[in-house]
Amino acid sequence: GKIVQPFAYDLMVVSDLGWALAALATAWMTCAAMAWRAARNRRFDNHRGWMIRSYVLAWSFVLCRLIGKIPALAFLGELGNGAAIGWLSWMVPLAIVEVALQWRAGAAR
């Protein structure tokens, strides 16, 4: 008869995209943990900033998936089996939001 294979994911197989998404997940969970810590310490100004970062990183998973579906950006998939898409989908938005959050700190007094 037919042999049915159960769903299995081999954790020993490492890919460049896997590293990029693992780094994204780590950054996301770190921002969420920092937001929780700031809220526990009643530092709601800091909590807001960490939640904004966390929100941007959460949506980066969606952005990574959408970028991968755009045919015009197929060349990004050739750079490390999609790793470029994985890294760019969260590093660029996080850099932009970090500049936005820190903008006032660098303003003239």
C-alpha distances in whole Angstrom, upper triangle without the diagonal:
4,6,9,13,16,19,21,24,25,29,30,30,33,34,37,37,35,39,40,39,39,43,43,41,44,47,46,45,48,50,49,50,54,54,53,56,58,58,58,62,63,63,62,63,61,58,58,58,55,53,54,52,49,49,49,46,44,45,44,40,40,43,40,38,40,41,38,38,41,41,44,43,40,43,42,39,40,42,39,36,38,40,43,42,41,44,46,45,46,49,51,51,52,55,56,56,58,60,61,61,63,66,68,69,70,72,76,78
4,6,10,13,16,18,21,22,26,27,26,30,31,34,33,32,35,37,35,35,39,39,38,40,43,42,42,45,47,46,47,50,51,50,53,55,55,55,58,60,60,59,60,57,55,55,54,51,50,50,49,46,45,46,43,41,41,40,37,37,39,37,34,36,38,34,34,37,37,41,40,37,39,39,35,36,38,36,33,34,36,39,38,37,40,43,41,43,45,47,47,48,51,52,52,54,57,57,57,60,62,65,65,66,69,72,74
4,6,10,13,14,18,19,23,24,23,27,28,31,31,29,32,34,32,33,36,37,35,37,40,40,39,42,44,43,44,47,48,47,50,52,52,53,56,57,57,56,57,55,52,52,52,49,47,48,46,43,43,43,41,38,39,38,35,35,37,35,32,35,36,33,33,37,36,40,39,36,38,37,34,35,36,34,31,32,34,37,36,35,38,40,39,40,43,45,45,46,49,50,50,52,54,55,55,57,60,62,62,64,66,70,72
4,6,9,12,15,17,21,22,22,25,26,30,28,27,30,32,30,30,34,34,32,34,37,36,36,39,41,40,41,44,45,44,46,49,49,49,52,54,54,53,54,51,49,49,49,46,44,45,43,40,40,40,37,35,36,35,31,32,34,32,29,32,34,31,31,34,34,38,37,34,36,35,32,33,35,32,29,30,32,35,34,32,36,38,36,37,40,42,42,43,46,47,47,48,51,52,52,54,57,59,59,61,63,67,69
4,6,8,12,13,17,18,18,21,23,26,25,23,26,28,26,26,30,30,29,31,34,33,33,36,38,37,38,41,42,41,43,46,46,46,49,51,51,50,51,48,46,46,46,43,41,42,40,37,37,37,34,32,33,32,29,29,32,29,27,30,31,28,29,32,33,36,34,32,34,33,29,30,32,29,26,27,28,32,31,29,32,35,33,34,37,39,39,40,43,44,44,45,48,49,49,51,54,56,56,57,60,64,66
4,6,10,12,15,17,18,21,22,25,24,22,25,27,24,24,28,28,26,28,31,30,30,33,35,34,35,38,39,38,40,43,43,43,46,47,47,47,48,45,43,43,43,40,38,39,37,34,34,35,32,30,31,30,26,27,30,28,25,29,30,27,28,32,32,36,34,32,34,32,29,30,32,29,26,26,28,31,30,28,31,33,32,32,35,38,37,38,41,42,42,43,46,47,46,49,51,54,54,55,58,61,63
4,7,10,13,15,15,18,19,22,20,18,22,23,21,21,25,25,23,25,28,27,26,30,32,30,31,35,35,35,37,40,40,40,43,44,44,43,45,42,39,40,39,36,35,36,34,31,31,31,28,26,27,26,23,24,26,24,22,25,27,24,25,28,29,32,31,28,30,29,25,27,28,26,23,23,24,27,26,24,27,30,28,29,32,34,34,34,37,39,38,39,42,43,43,45,47,50,50,51,54,58,59
4,6,9,12,12,15,16,20,18,16,19,21,19,18,22,23,21,23,26,25,25,28,30,29,30,33,34,34,36,39,39,39,42,43,43,43,44,41,38,39,38,35,34,35,33,30,30,30,27,25,27,26,22,24,26,23,22,25,26,24,25,29,29,32,30,28,30,28,24,26,27,24,21,22,22,26,25,23,26,28,27,27,30,33,33,33,35,37,37,38,41,42,42,44,46,49,49,50,53,56,58
4,6,9,9,11,13,16,15,12,15,17,15,15,19,19,18,20,23,23,22,25,27,27,28,31,32,32,33,36,37,37,40,41,41,40,41,38,36,37,36,32,31,32,30,27,28,28,24,23,24,23,20,21,24,21,19,23,24,21,23,26,27,30,28,25,27,25,22,23,24,20,18,19,19,22,22,19,22,25,24,24,27,29,29,29,32,34,34,35,38,39,39,40,43,46,45,47,49,53,55
4,5,6,9,11,15,15,12,14,17,16,15,19,20,19,20,23,24,23,25,28,28,28,31,33,33,34,37,38,38,40,42,42,41,42,39,37,38,37,33,33,34,31,28,30,29,26,25,26,25,21,24,25,22,21,25,25,23,25,28,29,31,28,26,27,25,22,23,23,19,18,19,19,22,22,20,22,25,25,25,27,30,30,30,33,35,35,35,38,40,39,41,44,46,46,47,50,53,55
4,5,7,10,13,14,10,12,15,14,12,16,17,16,17,20,21,20,22,25,25,25,28,30,30,31,34,35,35,37,39,39,39,39,36,34,35,34,30,30,31,28,26,27,27,23,23,25,23,20,23,24,21,21,25,25,23,25,28,29,31,28,26,27,25,22,23,22,19,17,18,17,21,21,18,20,24,23,23,25,28,28,28,30,33,32,33,36,37,37,38,41,44,43,44,47,50,52
4,6,10,13,14,11,12,16,16,14,17,19,18,19,22,23,23,24,27,28,28,30,32,32,33,36,37,38,40,42,41,41,41,38,37,38,36,33,33,34,31,28,30,30,26,26,27,25,22,25,26,23,23,27,27,24,27,30,30,32,29,27,27,25,22,23,22,18,17,19,18,21,22,20,21,25,25,24,26,29,30,29,31,34,34,34,37,39,38,40,42,45,44,45,48,52,54
4,7,10,11,9,11,14,14,13,16,18,18,19,22,23,23,25,27,28,28,31,33,33,34,37,38,39,41,43,42,41,42,38,37,38,36,33,33,33,30,28,29,28,25,25,26,23,21,23,24,21,21,24,24,21,24,26,27,29,26,23,24,21,19,19,19,15,14,15,15,19,19,17,19,22,22,23,24,27,28,28,30,32,33,33,36,38,38,39,41,44,44,44,47,51,53
4,7,9,6,7,11,11,11,13,15,16,16,19,20,21,22,25,26,26,28,30,31,32,34,36,37,38,40,39,39,39,36,34,35,33,30,30,30,27,25,27,26,22,22,24,21,19,22,22,18,19,23,22,19,22,25,25,27,24,22,21,19,16,17,16,12,12,13,12,15,16,14,15,19,19,20,21,24,25,25,26,29,30,30,32,34,34,35,38,41,40,41,44,47,49
4,5,5,6,9,10,10,12,14,15,16,18,20,21,22,24,26,27,28,30,31,33,34,36,37,39,40,39,38,38,35,34,34,32,29,29,29,26,25,26,24,21,21,22,19,17,19,19,16,16,20,18,16,19,21,22,23,20,18,18,15,13,13,12,9,8,9,8,12,13,11,13,16,17,17,18,21,23,23,24,27,28,28,30,32,33,34,36,39,39,39,42,45,48
4,5,5,6,9,10,11,13,14,15,17,18,20,21,23,24,26,27,29,30,32,33,35,36,38,39,37,37,36,33,32,32,30,27,28,27,24,23,24,22,19,20,20,17,16,18,17,14,15,18,16,15,18,20,20,21,18,16,15,13,11,11,10,6,7,7,5,9,10,9,10,13,14,15,15,18,20,20,21,24,25,25,27,29,30,31,33,36,36,36,39,42,45
4,5,5,6,8,10,10,12,14,15,16,18,20,21,22,24,26,27,28,30,31,33,34,36,37,35,35,34,31,30,30,28,25,25,25,21,20,21,19,16,17,17,14,12,14,14,10,12,15,13,11,15,17,18,19,16,14,15,11,10,11,10,8,7,6,4,8,8,6,8,11,11,12,14,16,18,18,20,22,23,24,26,28,28,30,32,35,35,35,38,41,44
4,5,5,6,8,10,10,12,14,15,16,18,20,21,22,24,26,27,28,30,31,33,34,36,34,34,34,31,29,29,27,25,25,24,21,20,21,19,16,16,17,14,12,15,16,12,13,17,16,14,18,20,21,23,19,18,18,15,13,15,14,11,10,9,8,11,11,8,10,14,13,14,15,18,19,19,21,23,24,24,27,29,29,30,33,36,35,36,39,42,44
4,5,5,6,9,10,10,12,14,15,16,18,20,21,22,24,26,27,28,30,31,33,34,33,32,32,29,28,28,26,23,24,23,20,19,21,19,15,17,18,15,13,17,17,13,15,19,17,16,20,22,23,24,20,20,19,16,15,16,14,11,11,11,8,11,12,9,9,13,13,13,13,17,18,17,19,22,22,22,25,27,27,28,30,34,33,33,36,40,42
4,5,5,6,9,10,11,12,14,15,17,18,20,21,23,24,26,27,29,30,32,33,31,30,30,27,26,26,23,21,21,21,17,16,18,16,12,14,15,11,11,14,13,10,13,16,14,14,17,19,21,21,18,17,17,14,13,15,13,11,11,9,6,8,9,5,5,9,9,9,10,13,14,14,16,18,19,19,22,24,24,25,27,31,30,31,33,37,39
4,5,5,6,9,10,10,12,14,15,16,18,20,21,22,24,26,27,28,30,31,30,29,29,26,24,24,22,20,19,19,16,15,16,14,11,11,13,10,8,11,12,9,11,14,14,13,17,19,21,22,18,18,19,15,14,17,15,13,13,11,9,11,10,6,8,11,10,9,11,14,15,14,17,19,19,20,23,24,24,26,28,31,31,31,34,38,40
4,5,5,6,9,10,11,12,14,15,16,18,20,21,22,24,26,27,28,30,29,28,28,25,24,24,22,19,20,20,17,15,17,16,12,13,15,12,11,15,15,13,15,18,18,17,20,23,25,26,22,22,22,19,17,20,18,15,15,14,11,14,13,10,10,14,13,11,13,16,17,16,18,21,20,20,24,25,25,26,29,32,31,32,35,38,40
4,5,5,6,8,10,10,12,14,15,16,18,20,21,22,24,26,27,28,27,26,26,23,22,22,20,17,18,18,14,13,16,14,11,12,14,12,11,15,15,13,16,19,18,18,21,23,25,26,22,22,22,18,18,20,18,16,16,14,11,13,13,9,9,12,12,9,10,14,14,13,15,18,18,17,20,22,22,23,26,28,27,28,31,35,37
4,5,5,6,9,10,11,12,14,15,16,18,20,21,23,24,26,27,25,24,24,21,20,20,18,15,15,15,12,10,12,11,7,9,11,8,8,12,12,10,13,16,15,16,19,21,23,24,20,21,21,18,18,20,18,17,17,14,12,13,12,8,8,10,9,7,9,12,12,10,13,16,15,15,19,20,19,21,24,26,26,27,30,34,35
4,5,5,6,8,10,11,12,14,15,16,18,20,21,22,24,26,24,24,24,21,19,20,18,15,15,15,13,10,12,12,8,8,11,10,9,12,14,12,14,17,18,18,21,23,26,27,23,24,24,21,20,23,21,19,19,17,14,16,15,11,12,14,12,10,12,15,15,13,16,18,17,18,21,22,21,23,26,28,28,29,32,36,37
4,5,5,6,9,10,10,12,14,15,16,18,20,21,22,24,23,23,23,19,18,19,17,14,15,16,13,11,14,14,10,11,14,13,12,16,17,16,18,21,21,21,24,26,29,29,26,26,26,23,22,25,22,20,21,19,16,18,17,13,13,15,15,12,13,16,16,13,16,19,18,17,21,22,21,22,25,27,26,28,31,35,36
4,6,5,6,9,10,10,12,14,15,16,18,20,21,22,20,20,20,17,16,16,14,11,12,13,9,8,11,11,8,10,13,11,12,15,16,15,18,20,20,21,24,25,28,28,25,26,26,22,22,25,22,21,21,19,16,17,16,13,12,14,13,9,10,13,13,10,13,15,14,13,17,18,17,18,21,24,23,24,27,31,32
4,5,5,6,9,10,11,12,14,15,17,18,20,21,20,19,19,16,14,15,13,10,10,11,8,5,8,9,6,7,10,9,10,13,14,14,16,19,19,20,23,24,28,28,25,26,27,23,23,26,24,23,23,20,18,18,17,14,13,15,13,10,12,14,12,10,14,16,14,14,18,18,17,19,22,24,23,25,28,32,33
4,5,5,6,9,10,10,12,14,15,16,18,20,19,18,19,16,14,15,14,11,11,13,10,8,11,12,9,9,13,13,13,16,17,17,19,22,22,23,26,28,31,31,28,29,30,26,26,29,27,25,25,22,20,21,20,17,16,18,16,13,15,18,16,14,17,19,17,17,20,21,19,21,24,26,25,27,30,34,35
4,5,5,6,9,10,10,12,14,15,16,18,17,17,17,14,13,14,13,9,11,13,10,8,12,13,10,12,15,15,15,19,19,19,22,24,24,25,28,30,33,33,30,31,31,27,27,30,27,26,26,24,21,22,21,18,17,19,18,14,15,18,16,13,16,18,16,15,19,19,17,19,22,24,23,25,28,31,32
4,5,5,6,9,10,10,12,14,15,16,15,14,14,11,10,11,9,6,7,9,6,5,9,10,9,10,13,13,15,17,18,19,21,23,23,25,27,29,32,32,29,30,31,27,28,30,28,27,27,25,22,22,21,18,17,18,17,13,14,16,14,11,14,16,13,12,16,16,14,16,19,21,20,22,25,28,29
4,5,5,6,9,10,11,12,14,15,14,14,14,12,9,11,10,7,7,9,8,6,9,11,10,10,13,14,15,17,19,20,22,23,24,26,28,30,33,33,31,32,33,29,29,32,30,29,29,26,24,24,23,20,19,20,18,15,17,19,16,14,17,18,15,15,19,19,16,18,22,23,22,25,27,31,31
4,5,5,6,9,10,10,12,14,13,14,15,12,10,13,12,9,9,13,11,9,13,15,13,13,17,18,18,21,22,23,25,27,28,29,31,33,36,37,33,35,35,31,32,34,32,30,31,28,26,27,26,22,21,23,21,18,19,21,19,16,19,21,18,17,21,21,18,20,23,24,23,26,29,32,32
4,5,5,6,9,10,11,12,11,11,12,9,8,10,10,6,9,11,10,9,13,15,14,15,18,18,20,22,23,24,26,28,28,30,32,34,37,37,34,35,36,32,33,35,33,31,32,29,27,27,26,23,22,23,22,18,18,21,19,15,18,19,16,15,18,19,15,17,20,21,20,23,25,28,29
4,5,5,6,9,10,10,9,9,10,7,5,7,8,5,6,9,9,8,11,13,13,14,17,18,19,21,22,24,26,27,28,30,32,33,37,37,34,36,36,33,33,36,34,33,33,30,28,28,27,24,23,24,22,18,19,21,18,15,18,19,15,15,18,18,14,16,20,20,19,23,25,28,28
4,5,5,6,9,10,10,10,12,10,7,10,11,9,9,12,13,11,13,16,16,16,19,20,21,23,25,26,27,29,30,32,34,36,39,39,37,38,39,35,35,38,36,35,35,32,30,31,29,26,25,26,24,21,22,24,22,19,22,23,19,19,22,21,18,20,23,24,23,26,28,31,31
4,5,5,6,9,9,10,12,10,8,12,12,10,11,15,14,13,16,19,18,18,22,23,24,26,27,28,30,32,33,34,37,38,41,42,39,40,41,37,37,40,37,36,36,34,31,32,31,28,27,28,26,23,23,25,23,20,22,24,20,19,22,22,19,20,23,23,22,25,28,30,30
4,5,5,6,5,7,8,6,5,9,10,8,10,13,13,13,16,18,18,19,22,23,24,26,27,29,31,32,33,35,37,38,42,42,39,40,41,37,38,41,38,37,38,35,32,32,31,29,27,28,26,23,23,25,22,19,21,22,19,17,20,20,16,17,21,20,19,22,24,27,27
4,5,5,6,6,9,8,6,9,11,10,10,13,15,14,16,19,19,19,22,24,25,27,28,29,31,32,34,36,37,39,42,42,40,42,42,39,39,42,40,39,39,36,34,34,33,30,29,30,28,24,25,27,24,21,23,24,20,20,22,21,18,20,23,22,21,25,26,29,28
4,5,8,9,12,11,9,13,14,13,13,17,18,17,19,22,22,22,25,26,27,29,31,32,34,35,36,38,40,41,45,45,42,44,45,41,41,44,42,41,41,38,36,36,35,32,31,32,30,27,28,29,27,24,26,27,23,23,26,25,21,23,26,25,24,28,29,32,31
4,5,8,11,10,9,13,14,13,15,18,18,18,20,23,23,24,26,28,29,31,32,33,36,37,38,40,42,43,47,47,44,45,46,42,43,45,43,42,42,40,37,37,36,34,32,33,32,28,28,30,27,24,26,27,23,22,25,24,20,21,24,23,22,26,27,30,28
4,6,9,9,8,11,13,13,14,17,18,18,20,22,23,24,26,28,29,31,32,34,36,37,38,40,42,43,46,46,44,46,46,43,43,46,44,43,43,41,38,38,37,34,33,33,32,28,29,30,27,24,26,26,23,22,24,23,19,21,23,22,21,25,26,28,27
4,6,6,6,9,10,11,12,15,16,16,18,20,21,22,24,26,28,30,30,32,34,35,36,38,40,41,44,44,41,43,44,40,41,44,42,41,41,39,36,36,35,32,31,31,29,26,26,27,24,22,23,23,20,18,21,19,16,17,20,18,17,21,22,25,24
4,5,5,6,9,10,10,12,14,15,16,18,20,20,22,24,26,27,28,30,32,33,34,36,38,39,42,42,40,42,42,39,40,43,41,40,41,38,35,35,33,31,30,30,28,25,25,26,23,20,22,22,18,17,20,18,14,16,19,17,17,21,22,24,24
4,5,5,7,9,10,11,13,15,16,17,19,20,22,23,26,27,27,29,32,32,33,35,37,38,41,41,38,40,41,37,39,42,39,39,40,37,34,33,32,30,29,28,27,23,23,24,21,19,20,19,16,15,17,15,11,13,15,14,13,17,18,21,20
4,5,5,6,9,10,11,12,14,16,17,18,20,21,24,25,26,27,30,31,31,33,36,36,40,39,36,38,39,35,36,39,37,36,37,34,32,31,30,28,26,26,24,21,21,22,19,16,17,18,14,13,15,14,10,12,15,14,13,17,19,21,21
4,5,5,6,9,10,10,12,14,15,16,18,20,22,23,24,26,28,29,30,32,34,35,38,38,36,38,38,35,36,38,36,36,36,33,31,30,29,27,25,25,24,20,21,22,19,16,18,18,15,14,17,16,12,14,17,17,17,20,22,25,24
4,6,5,6,9,10,10,12,14,15,17,18,21,22,22,24,27,27,28,30,32,33,36,36,34,36,37,33,34,37,35,35,35,32,30,29,28,26,25,24,22,19,20,20,17,15,17,16,12,13,15,13,10,13,15,15,15,19,20,23,23
4,5,5,6,9,10,11,13,14,16,17,19,21,21,23,25,26,26,29,31,31,35,34,31,34,34,31,32,35,33,32,33,30,28,27,25,23,22,21,20,17,17,17,14,12,13,13,9,9,12,10,7,10,12,13,13,16,18,21,22
4,5,5,6,9,10,11,12,14,15,17,19,20,21,24,25,25,27,29,30,34,33,31,33,33,29,31,33,31,30,31,28,26,25,24,21,20,20,19,15,16,17,14,11,14,14,11,10,13,13,10,12,15,16,16,19,21,24,25
4,5,5,6,9,10,10,12,14,16,17,18,20,22,23,24,26,28,29,32,33,30,32,33,29,30,33,31,31,31,28,26,25,24,21,21,20,18,15,17,17,14,12,15,15,11,12,15,14,11,14,17,18,18,21,23,26,27
4,5,5,6,9,10,11,12,15,16,16,18,21,21,22,24,26,27,30,30,27,30,31,27,28,31,30,30,30,26,25,24,22,20,19,18,16,13,15,15,11,10,12,12,8,9,12,11,9,12,15,16,17,19,21,24,25
4,5,5,6,9,10,11,13,15,15,16,19,20,20,22,25,25,29,28,26,28,28,25,26,29,27,26,27,24,21,21,19,17,16,16,14,10,11,12,9,7,10,10,7,8,11,11,9,12,15,16,17,19,21,25,26
4,5,5,6,9,10,12,13,14,16,18,19,20,22,24,25,29,29,26,28,29,25,26,29,27,26,26,23,21,21,19,17,16,16,14,11,13,14,11,9,13,13,10,11,15,14,13,16,18,20,20,23,25,28,29
4,5,5,6,9,11,11,12,14,16,17,18,20,22,23,27,27,25,27,28,25,25,29,27,27,26,23,22,21,19,17,17,16,14,11,14,14,11,10,14,13,10,12,16,14,13,17,19,21,21,24,25,29,30
4,5,5,6,9,10,10,12,15,15,15,18,20,21,24,24,21,24,25,21,22,26,24,24,24,20,19,18,16,14,14,13,10,8,10,10,7,7,10,10,8,10,13,12,12,15,17,19,20,22,24,28,29
4,5,5,7,9,10,11,13,14,15,17,19,20,24,24,21,23,23,20,21,24,22,21,21,18,16,16,14,12,11,12,9,6,9,10,8,7,11,12,10,12,15,15,15,17,19,22,22,24,26,30,31
4,5,6,8,9,11,12,14,15,17,18,20,24,24,22,23,25,21,21,25,23,23,22,19,18,18,15,13,14,14,11,9,12,14,11,11,14,15,13,15,18,18,17,20,22,25,25,27,29,33,34
4,5,5,6,9,10,11,12,14,16,17,21,21,19,21,22,19,20,23,22,22,21,18,17,17,14,12,14,13,9,9,12,12,10,11,14,14,13,15,18,17,17,21,22,25,26,27,29,33,34
4,5,5,6,9,10,10,12,14,15,19,19,17,18,19,16,17,20,19,19,18,15,14,13,10,9,10,9,6,5,9,10,8,9,12,13,12,14,17,17,18,20,22,25,26,27,29,32,34
4,5,5,7,9,10,11,13,15,18,19,17,18,19,16,16,19,19,18,17,13,13,14,10,8,11,11,8,8,12,13,11,12,16,16,16,18,21,21,21,24,26,28,29,30,32,36,38
4,5,5,6,9,10,11,13,17,18,16,17,19,16,16,20,20,20,18,15,15,15,12,11,13,12,9,10,14,14,12,14,17,17,17,19,22,21,22,25,26,29,30,31,33,37,39
4,5,5,6,8,10,11,14,15,13,15,17,14,14,18,18,18,17,13,14,13,9,9,11,10,6,8,11,11,10,12,15,15,15,18,20,19,21,23,25,28,29,29,31,35,37
4,6,5,6,9,10,14,14,12,13,14,11,11,15,14,15,13,10,10,10,6,6,9,8,5,8,11,11,11,13,16,16,17,19,21,22,23,25,26,30,30,31,33,37,39
4,6,5,7,9,12,14,12,12,15,13,12,16,16,16,14,11,12,12,9,9,12,12,9,11,15,15,15,17,19,20,20,22,25,25,26,28,30,33,34,34,36,40,42
4,5,5,7,10,12,10,12,15,13,13,16,17,18,16,12,14,14,10,11,14,12,9,13,16,15,14,17,19,19,20,23,24,24,26,28,29,32,33,34,35,39,42
4,5,5,9,9,7,9,11,9,10,13,14,15,14,10,12,11,7,9,12,10,8,11,14,13,13,16,18,18,19,22,23,23,25,27,28,31,33,33,34,38,41
4,6,8,10,7,7,10,8,8,11,12,13,11,8,10,10,7,9,12,11,10,13,16,16,16,19,20,21,22,24,26,26,28,30,31,35,36,36,38,41,44
4,6,9,8,8,12,11,10,14,15,17,14,11,14,14,11,13,16,15,13,16,19,18,18,21,23,23,24,27,28,28,30,33,33,36,38,38,40,43,46
4,6,6,7,10,10,11,14,15,17,15,13,15,14,11,14,16,14,13,17,19,18,18,21,23,22,24,26,27,27,30,32,32,36,37,37,38,42,45
4,5,5,9,10,10,12,15,17,15,13,16,15,13,16,18,17,16,20,21,20,21,24,25,25,27,29,30,31,33,35,35,39,40,40,41,44,47
4,6,8,9,11,12,14,17,16,14,17,14,13,16,18,16,16,19,20,19,20,23,24,23,26,28,28,29,32,33,33,37,38,38,39,42,45
4,5,6,8,10,11,14,13,10,13,11,9,13,14,12,12,16,17,16,17,20,21,21,23,25,26,27,29,31,31,35,36,35,37,40,43
4,5,5,7,10,12,11,9,12,11,10,13,15,14,14,18,19,18,20,23,23,24,26,28,29,30,32,34,34,38,39,38,40,43,46
4,5,5,7,10,10,9,11,10,10,13,14,13,15,18,18,18,20,23,23,23,26,28,28,30,32,33,34,37,38,37,39,42,45
4,5,5,8,8,6,8,6,6,10,11,10,11,14,15,15,17,19,19,20,23,24,25,27,29,30,31,34,35,34,36,40,43
4,5,7,5,4,7,7,7,9,11,11,12,16,16,17,19,21,22,23,25,26,28,29,31,32,33,37,37,37,39,43,46
4,6,6,6,9,8,10,12,13,14,15,18,19,19,22,23,24,25,28,29,30,32,33,34,35,39,39,39,41,44,47
4,6,6,7,6,9,11,11,12,14,16,16,17,20,21,21,23,25,26,27,29,31,32,33,36,36,36,38,41,44
4,6,5,7,9,10,11,12,14,16,16,18,20,21,22,24,26,27,28,30,31,32,34,37,37,37,39,43,46
4,6,8,9,10,12,13,14,17,18,19,21,22,23,25,27,28,30,31,33,34,35,39,39,39,41,45,47
4,5,5,6,9,10,11,13,15,16,18,19,20,22,24,25,26,28,29,31,32,36,36,36,38,42,44
4,5,5,6,8,10,11,12,14,16,17,18,20,22,22,24,26,27,28,30,33,33,33,36,39,42
4,5,5,6,8,10,10,11,14,15,16,18,20,21,22,24,25,26,28,31,31,31,33,37,40
4,6,5,6,9,10,11,12,14,15,17,19,20,21,23,24,26,27,31,31,31,33,37,39
4,6,5,7,9,11,12,13,15,16,18,19,21,22,23,25,27,30,30,30,33,36,39
4,6,6,6,8,10,11,12,14,16,16,18,20,21,22,24,27,27,27,30,33,36
4,5,5,6,8,10,10,12,14,15,16,18,20,21,22,26,26,26,28,32,34
4,6,6,7,9,11,12,13,15,17,18,19,21,22,25,26,26,28,32,35
4,6,5,6,8,10,11,12,14,15,16,18,20,23,23,24,26,30,32
4,6,5,6,9,10,10,12,14,15,16,18,21,21,21,24,28,30
4,5,5,6,9,10,11,12,14,15,16,20,21,20,23,26,29
4,5,5,6,8,10,11,12,14,15,19,19,20,22,25,28
4,5,5,6,9,10,10,12,14,17,17,18,20,24,26
4,6,5,6,9,10,11,12,16,16,16,18,22,24
4,5,5,6,9,10,11,14,15,15,17,20,23
4,5,5,6,9,10,13,14,15,16,20,22
4,5,5,6,8,11,11,12,15,18,20
4,6,5,6,9,10,10,12,16,18
4,6,5,8,10,11,12,16,18
4,6,7,8,10,12,16,17
4,6,5,7,9,13,14
4,6,6,7,10,13
4,5,5,9,10
4,6,9,9
4,7,9
4,6
4
